[in-house]
Amino acid sequence: MKRFQTGIHRRGLVTALGAGLAATLAAVTPAAATDAVVGTGNVSAAITYTTGSIPANVLPCGNSTIWSLSSSGGAAQTGGYIDLQGASYAGPMVITGTGTAPCDAGWGATGGISITLNDGNQGIVQNNHINCTLKGTWVRTGDVVNINMIVGSCVVNNITTVPNAAFLSVGVFTPSGGSNGVTTPTTSAGYTGPWVAEAAG
């Protein structure tokens, strides 16, 4: 497999890995949300490697890395709808957080991720406010990323909930800032894709 796949191959891989998630997102709207699906939306995030980088050459194992999701300038924003234990929010959301990988290489990687999802205090006056913590794992195959997190405590419109819900996302990882992922190490990237929150059981 090439370092980071592009073009038709990448689109096919995203389609194959994200078909179930995309179908769920297409079928669910705030008015039609079921007990299983408690939230949907899209995310566009900027990733910065704070420790290590993805090496340009393909190796059996790459570097140990730590990376952050930056919300500066609104670069890491998502939006959508979520309803947790009767407390609902719809509107813009900002995500910040960190991820790790013990072995980050061009062909793929896996590790842990922790994020905070909130509205950036945009909705406090209108009582349309959200602040959630999430933690879980991520897997990247080429430039396709699967994220699977458990929603921790959430404050929605001043109501504190501890939902038994999962946050799932499948999206595309694209090197940025002069990193091409082929001849130069990747030190920054973007992530875009849909997300869905599902009640666990």
C-alpha positions in Angstrom: 0.0 0.0 0.0 1.3 3.5 -0.8 2.0 5.9 2.0 -1.3 7.8 1.8 -3.8 6.7 -0.8 -5.5 9.3 -3.0 -8.0 9.5 -5.8 -10.3 6.6 -6.6 -8.7 4.1 -4.3 -9.2 6.4 -1.3 -12.7 7.3 -2.1 -13.5 3.6 -2.5 -11.9 2.8 0.8 -13.8 5.5 2.6 -17.0 4.3 1.0 -16.4 0.7 2.0 -15.5 1.5 5.6 -18.0 4.2 6.1 -21.0 2.8 4.3 -22.9 1.7 7.4 -22.2 5.0 9.2 -23.1 7.1 6.1 -26.4 5.2 5.8 -27.2 5.9 9.4 -26.4 9.5 9.1 -28.5 9.9 5.9 -31.5 8.3 7.5 -31.5 10.2 10.8 -32.5 13.8 11.4 -33.2 15.5 14.7 -36.9 15.0 14.2 -36.5 11.3 13.3 -33.9 10.4 15.9 -34.5 7.0 17.5 -33.5 5.5 20.9 -30.5 3.9 19.3 -29.2 7.0 17.4 -28.9 10.0 19.8 -26.9 12.3 17.7 -25.4 13.0 14.2 -23.2 15.6 12.6 -20.0 16.3 10.7 -16.5 17.1 11.9 -13.6 19.0 10.3 -10.5 19.0 12.6 -6.9 20.2 12.4 -4.3 17.8 13.8 -0.8 18.8 15.1 1.9 16.4 16.1 3.4 17.6 19.4 5.7 14.6 19.9 7.2 12.6 17.0 5.9 12.5 13.4 4.8 10.0 10.8 8.0 9.0 9.0 8.0 9.5 5.2 9.5 6.1 4.4 7.3 3.0 4.9 8.6 0.9 7.8 7.2 -2.0 9.7 6.9 0.4 12.6 7.2 4.1 12.7 7.5 6.6 15.5 5.7 6.9 18.9 3.5 10.0 18.5 1.3 12.4 20.5 -1.0 14.7 18.6 -3.5 17.3 19.4 -6.8 18.6 17.9 -6.6 22.3 17.7 -9.7 24.6 17.8 -7.7 27.8 17.3 -9.4 29.9 14.6 -12.3 27.6 14.5 -10.2 25.0 12.7 -11.6 22.0 14.7 -15.3 22.4 14.6 -18.2 20.1 14.2 -21.9 20.6 14.2 -25.0 18.5 14.6 -27.7 17.3 17.0 -27.5 15.3 20.1 -30.1 14.1 22.7 -28.9 12.6 25.9 -31.4 11.4 28.5 -33.9 14.0 27.4 -31.4 16.9 27.3 -30.9 18.0 23.7 -28.6 20.4 21.8 -28.4 21.4 18.1 -25.8 23.8 16.7 -22.1 24.3 16.3 -19.7 22.3 18.3 -16.0 22.8 19.0 -13.6 19.8 19.7 -10.3 19.8 21.4 -8.2 16.9 22.6 -5.2 14.6 22.2 -4.3 11.3 20.7 -1.4 8.9 21.0 0.1 6.1 18.9 2.9 3.7 20.1 3.8 3.0 16.4 2.7 5.6 13.8 3.5 4.7 10.2 2.3 5.7 6.8 0.5 2.4 6.2 -1.5 2.9 9.5 -1.6 3.2 13.2 -3.8 2.8 16.2 -4.0 4.4 19.7 -6.0 6.2 22.3 -7.9 9.5 22.0 -9.6 11.8 24.5 -11.6 14.9 23.5 -13.8 17.6 24.9 -16.8 18.5 22.8 -18.6 21.8 23.5 -20.2 24.8 21.8 -17.4 27.2 22.7 -19.8 29.0 25.1 -21.7 30.3 22.0 -25.1 29.1 23.3 -25.1 29.9 27.0 -27.3 33.0 26.7 -29.8 31.1 24.6 -29.6 28.1 27.0 -28.4 26.0 24.0 -25.2 24.8 25.5 -23.2 21.5 25.5 -20.0 20.3 27.2 -19.0 16.6 26.9 -15.9 14.5 27.6 -15.2 11.5 25.4 -12.5 8.8 25.5 -11.7 5.8 23.3 -9.6 4.5 20.5 -8.8 5.3 16.8 -7.5 3.2 13.9 -6.0 4.6 10.7 -5.5 2.4 7.6 -3.7 4.5 5.0 -5.6 7.8 5.1 -8.9 6.4 6.4 -9.6 6.8 10.1 -12.1 5.0 12.3 -12.8 6.6 15.7 -14.7 4.8 18.5 -15.3 6.6 21.8 -17.5 6.4 24.8 -19.4 9.5 25.7 -18.5 10.4 29.3 -20.2 13.0 31.4 -22.1 15.7 29.4 -23.7 18.9 30.5 -26.5 19.8 28.1 -28.4 23.1 28.9 -27.3 22.9 32.5 -28.4 19.3 32.9 -25.7 16.9 33.8 -26.0 13.5 32.2 -23.8 10.4 32.2 -25.1 8.7 29.0 -24.3 5.1 28.0 -23.5 6.1 24.5 -20.8 5.6 21.8 -19.4 8.3 19.5 -18.4 6.8 16.1 -16.8 8.5 13.1 -15.1 7.4 9.8 -13.2 10.0 7.9 -10.2 11.0 5.8 -6.7 11.9 7.1 -4.9 14.4 4.9 -1.3 15.6 5.6 -1.0 19.5 5.6 1.4 22.3 6.3 4.0 21.2 3.8 3.8 17.5 4.8 3.0 15.4 1.8 3.1 12.0 3.5 5.3 10.6 0.8 8.7 12.3 0.8 8.5 14.4 4.0 7.4 13.4 7.5 3.8 14.2 8.5 3.7 16.8 11.3 0.2 18.2 10.7 -2.9 17.0 9.0 -6.7 17.5 8.7 -9.5 15.1 9.5 -13.0 15.3 7.9 -15.9 12.9 8.2 -19.4 12.3 9.6 -20.1 11.2 13.2 -22.9 9.5 14.9 -23.7 9.0 18.6 -25.5 5.7 19.5 -27.0 4.5 22.7 -25.3 1.4 23.9 -28.0 -1.1 24.6 
